[in-house]
Amino acid sequence: MKRYLILFLILALGHFSFAQTTPEHRIVFQLTSSDTLSHKSLMKQLGNILTLSPTSQIEVVCHGPGLNMLLEKSSIVSSKIDEYRAKGVSFMACQFSMKERKVGKEELNVNTIIVPGGILEIIQKQEQGWSYIKAGY
């Protein structure tokens, strides 16, 4: 009987610790707008999600004009990007868009991850069961 109790406790603790590290939600945002109101709105949405569901795994994929949000010198939300990156949000830049817009890696926020193709990144996340959200107006 004592062995069963110990086994039960081990299983219960293992399940509890697994539940604590599993993301509540996995969300991929697509940003294609250069509109700074869209950038501010996205930051507000990220903050709301992280307030209500702090274990959520979130990725923001920027391509086309949306790449502007990640430009260190001109982005009005750089400090928010840094804040949310520290909370585990990933910010991705499309390499195709960078090439087309002649943007170098050194021009991006230092926390930016470059992916070969923004659309393909979103497709892969959806195939893995991530929820998709189109950011912007």
Phi and psi in degrees as GROMACS dihedral restraints (atoms count N, CA, C in turn):
[ dihedral_restraints ]
;  ai    aj    ak    al  type     phi  dphi    fc
    3     4     5     6     1   -62.4    20    10
    4     5     6     7     1   -37.9    20    10
    6     7     8     9     1   -62.4    20    10
    7     8     9    10     1   -39.8    20    10
    9    10    11    12     1   -66.1    20    10
   10    11    12    13     1   -38.7    20    10
   12    13    14    15     1   -65.0    20    10
   13    14    15    16     1   -43.8    20    10
   15    16    17    18     1   -63.7    20    10
   16    17    18    19     1   -43.6    20    10
   18    19    20    21     1   -61.7    20    10
   19    20    21    22     1   -42.6    20    10
   21    22    23    24     1   -61.1    20    10
   22    23    24    25     1   -45.1    20    10
   24    25    26    27     1   -62.6    20    10
   25    26    27    28     1   -41.8    20    10
   27    28    29    30     1   -62.9    20    10
   28    29    30    31     1   -45.3    20    10
   30    31    32    33     1   -64.8    20    10
   31    32    33    34     1   -42.0    20    10
   33    34    35    36     1   -64.9    20    10
   34    35    36    37     1   -44.4    20    10
   36    37    38    39     1   -66.5    20    10
   37    38    39    40     1   -38.8    20    10
   39    40    41    42     1   -62.6    20    10
   40    41    42    43     1   -42.5    20    10
   42    43    44    45     1   -65.8    20    10
   43    44    45    46     1   -41.8    20    10
   45    46    47    48     1   -63.3    20    10
   46    47    48    49     1   -45.1    20    10
   48    49    50    51     1   -68.5    20    10
   49    50    51    52     1   -34.0    20    10
   51    52    53    54     1   -65.9    20    10
   52    53    54    55     1   -42.4    20    10
   54    55    56    57     1   -63.8    20    10
   55    56    57    58     1   -30.8    20    10
   57    58    59    60     1   -73.1    20    10
   58    59    60    61     1   -25.6    20    10
   60    61    62    63     1  -100.7    20    10
   61    62    63    64     1   -10.5    20    10
   63    64    65    66     1   -79.8    20    10
   64    65    66    67     1   129.4    20    10
   66    67    68    69     1   -63.6    20    10
   67    68    69    70     1   139.7    20    10
   69    70    71    72     1   -66.4    20    10
   70    71    72    73     1   -42.6    20    10
   72    73    74    75     1  -138.8    20    10
   73    74    75    76     1   152.9    20    10
   75    76    77    78     1  -123.2    20    10
   76    77    78    79     1   115.6    20    10
   78    79    80    81     1  -128.2    20    10
   79    80    81    82     1   131.3    20    10
   81    82    83    84     1  -115.2    20    10
   82    83    84    85     1   124.4    20    10
   84    85    86    87     1   -99.6    20    10
   85    86    87    88     1   141.4    20    10
   87    88    89    90     1  -111.1    20    10
   88    89    90    91     1   125.5    20    10
   90    91    92    93     1  -121.0    20    10
   91    92    93    94     1   119.6    20    10
   93    94    95    96     1  -123.2    20    10
   94    95    96    97     1     6.2    20    10
   96    97    98    99     1  -102.9    20    10
   97    98    99   100     1   140.3    20    10
   99   100   101   102     1   -91.2    20    10
  100   101   102   103     1    -2.5    20    10
  102   103   104   105     1   -65.8    20    10
  103   104   105   106     1   120.5    20    10
  105   106   107   108     1   -65.6    20    10
  106   107   108   109     1   -24.7    20    10
  108   109   110   111     1   -65.4    20    10
  109   110   111   112     1   -35.8    20    10
  111   112   113   114     1   -66.0    20    10
  112   113   114   115     1   -38.2    20    10
  114   115   116   117     1   -65.2    20    10
  115   116   117   118     1   -45.5    20    10
  117   118   119   120     1   -62.7    20    10
  118   119   120   121     1   -41.8    20    10
  120   121   122   123     1   -62.2    20    10
  121   122   123   124     1   -42.8    20    10
  123   124   125   126     1   -61.0    20    10
  124   125   126   127     1   -43.6    20    10
  126   127   128   129     1   -61.8    20    10
  127   128   129   130     1   -38.8    20    10
  129   130   131   132     1   -65.2    20    10
  130   131   132   133     1   -42.6    20    10
  132   133   134   135     1   -61.8    20    10
  133   134   135   136     1   -43.0    20    10
  135   136   137   138     1   -61.0    20    10
  136   137   138   139     1   -44.3    20    10
  138   139   140   141     1   -61.2    20    10
  139   140   141   142     1   -41.9    20    10
  141   142   143   144     1   -63.7    20    10
  142   143   144   145     1   -44.8    20    10
  144   145   146   147     1   -61.9    20    10
  145   146   147   148     1   -46.8    20    10
  147   148   149   150     1   -67.3    20    10
  148   149   150   151     1   -27.3    20    10
  150   151   152   153     1   -69.4    20    10
  151   152   153   154     1   -44.5    20    10
  153   154   155   156     1   -83.7    20    10
  154   155   156   157     1   -27.7    20    10
  156   157   158   159     1  -143.2    20    10
  157   158   159   160     1    73.6    20    10
  159   160   161   162     1   -64.5    20    10
  160   161   162   163     1   -16.2    20    10
  162   163   164   165     1   -92.2    20    10
  163   164   165   166     1     4.9    20    10
  165   166   167   168     1   -64.3    20    10
  166   167   168   169     1   143.9    20    10
  168   169   170   171     1   -99.6    20    10
  169   170   171   172     1   122.0    20    10
  171   172   173   174     1  -128.5    20    10
  172   173   174   175     1   136.9    20    10
  174   175   176   177     1  -130.8    20    10
  175   176   177   178     1   134.6    20    10
  177   178   179   180     1  -113.5    20    10
  178   179   180   181     1   118.7    20    10
  180   181   182   183     1  -105.6    20    10
  181   182   183   184     1   118.6    20    10
  183   184   185   186     1  -109.0    20    10
  184   185   186   187     1   128.8    20    10
  186   187   188   189     1  -147.7    20    10
  187   188   189   190     1   167.0    20    10
  189   190   191   192     1    58.9    20    10
  190   191   192   193     1  -141.6    20    10
  192   193   194   195     1   -61.7    20    10
  193   194   195   196     1   -20.2    20    10
  195   196   197   198     1   -63.6    20    10
  196   197   198   199     1   -18.5    20    10
  198   199   200   201     1   -59.6    20    10
  199   200   201   202     1   -26.0    20    10
  201   202   203   204     1   -56.3    20    10
  202   203   204   205     1   -32.0    20    10
  204   205   206   207     1   -61.8    20    10
  205   206   207   208     1   -27.0    20    10
  207   208   209   210     1   -92.6    20    10
  208   209   210   211     1    -2.2    20    10
  210   211   212   213     1   -74.4    20    10
  211   212   213   214     1   117.9    20    10
  213   214   215   216     1   -57.2    20    10
  214   215   216   217     1   -43.3    20    10
  216   217   218   219     1   -74.9    20    10
  217   218   219   220     1   -28.8    20    10
  219   220   221   222     1  -117.1    20    10
  220   221   222   223     1    -9.7    20    10
  222   223   224   225     1   -69.3    20    10
  223   224   225   226     1   133.7    20    10
  225   226   227   228     1   -87.4    20    10
  226   227   228   229     1    -1.8    20    10
  228   229   230   231     1  -120.1    20    10
  229   230   231   232     1    20.1    20    10
  231   232   233   234     1   -55.6    20    10
  232   233   234   235     1   -42.1    20    10
  234   235   236   237     1   -66.7    20    10
  235   236   237   238     1   -35.6    20    10
  237   238   239   240     1   -68.4    20    10
  238   239   240   241     1   -38.9    20    10
  240   241   242   243     1   -59.1    20    10
  241   242   243   244     1   -46.0    20    10
  243   244   245   246     1   -61.8    20    10
  244   245   246   247     1   -42.4    20    10
  246   247   248   249     1   -62.0    20    10
  247   248   249   250     1   -46.7    20    10
  249   250   251   252     1   -74.9    20    10
  250   251   252   253     1   -29.6    20    10
  252   253   254   255     1   -62.9    20    10
  253   254   255   256     1   -39.0    20    10
  255   256   257   258     1   -65.0    20    10
  256   257   258   259     1   -22.1    20    10
  258   259   260   261     1   -94.8    20    10
  259   260   261   262     1     7.0    20    10
  261   262   263   264     1   101.3    20    10
  262   263   264   265     1     1.0    20    10
  264   265   266   267     1   -75.9    20    10
  265   266   267   268     1   134.5    20    10
  267   268   269   270     1  -100.6    20    10
  268   269   270   271     1   136.1    20    10
  270   271   272   273     1  -115.4    20    10
  271   272   273   274     1   122.9    20    10
  273   274   275   276     1  -114.2    20    10
  274   275   276   277     1   141.8    20    10
  276   277   278   279     1  -116.4    20    10
  277   278   279   280     1   135.4    20    10
  279   280   281   282     1   -77.5    20    10
  280   281   282   283     1   124.4    20    10
  282   283   284   285     1   -65.8    20    10
  283   284   285   286     1   -36.0    20    10
  285   286   287   288     1   -60.7    20    10
  286   287   288   289     1   -44.5    20    10
  288   289   290   291     1   -65.3    20    10
  289   290   291   292     1   -38.2    20    10
  291   292   293   294     1   -61.1    20    10
  292   293   294   295     1   -44.9    20    10
  294   295   296   297     1   -64.6    20    10
  295   296   297   298     1   -46.5    20    10
  297   298   299   300     1   -61.7    20    10
  298   299   300   301     1   -37.7    20    10
  300   301   302   303     1   -94.6    20    10
  301   302   303   304     1     2.4    20    10
  303   304   305   306     1    56.0    20    10
  304   305   306   307     1    50.8    20    10
  306   307   308   309     1  -108.4    20    10
  307   308   309   310     1   124.5    20    10
  309   310   311   312     1   -88.9    20    10
  310   311   312   313     1   157.2    20    10
  312   313   314   315     1   -55.6    20    10
  313   314   315   316     1   -36.5    20    10
  315   316   317   318     1   -67.4    20    10
  316   317   318   319     1   -15.4    20    10
  318   319   320   321     1   -85.7    20    10
  319   320   321   322     1   -13.0    20    10
  321   322   323   324     1   -87.7    20    10
  322   323   324   325     1   156.8    20    10
  324   325   326   327     1   -50.6    20    10
  325   326   327   328     1   137.1    20    10
  327   328   329   330     1   -61.4    20    10
  328   329   330   331     1   -21.1    20    10
  330   331   332   333     1   -88.3    20    10
  331   332   333   334     1     5.9    20    10
  333   334   335   336     1   -79.8    20    10
  334   335   336   337     1   137.9    20    10
  336   337   338   339     1  -104.3    20    10
  337   338   339   340     1   131.3    20    10
  339   340   341   342     1   -94.1    20    10
  340   341   342   343     1   128.8    20    10
  342   343   344   345     1  -114.9    20    10
  343   344   345   346     1   148.6    20    10
  345   346   347   348     1   -57.3    20    10
  346   347   348   349     1   -42.6    20    10
  348   349   350   351     1  -144.1    20    10
  349   350   351   352     1   124.8    20    10
  351   352   353   354     1   -61.7    20    10
  352   353   354   355     1   -46.2    20    10
  354   355   356   357     1   -63.1    20    10
  355   356   357   358     1   -44.0    20    10
  357   358   359   360     1   -62.8    20    10
  358   359   360   361     1   -37.5    20    10
  360   361   362   363     1   -59.4    20    10
  361   362   363   364     1   -44.3    20    10
  363   364   365   366     1   -65.6    20    10
  364   365   366   367     1   -43.6    20    10
  366   367   368   369     1   -59.7    20    10
  367   368   369   370     1   -45.5    20    10
  369   370   371   372     1   -62.3    20    10
  370   371   372   373     1   -40.7    20    10
  372   373   374   375     1   -64.6    20    10
  373   374   375   376     1   -42.0    20    10
  375   376   377   378     1   -64.2    20    10
  376   377   378   379     1   -39.1    20    10
  378   379   380   381     1   -63.8    20    10
  379   380   381   382     1   -25.7    20    10
  381   382   383   384     1   -88.3    20    10
  382   383   384   385     1     3.9    20    10
  384   385   386   387     1    95.1    20    10
  385   386   387   388     1     9.1    20    10
  387   388   389   390     1   -72.3    20    10
  388   389   390   391     1   148.9    20    10
  390   391   392   393     1   -82.1    20    10
  391   392   393   394     1   141.0    20    10
  393   394   395   396     1  -106.9    20    10
  394   395   396   397     1   134.2    20    10
  396   397   398   399     1  -131.0    20    10
  397   398   399   400     1   128.9    20    10
  399   400   401   402     1   -88.6    20    10
  400   401   402   403     1   117.7    20    10
  402   403   404   405     1   -89.4    20    10
  403   404   405   406     1   151.1    20    10
  405   406   407   408     1   106.9    20    10
  406   407   408   409     1   178.8    20    10
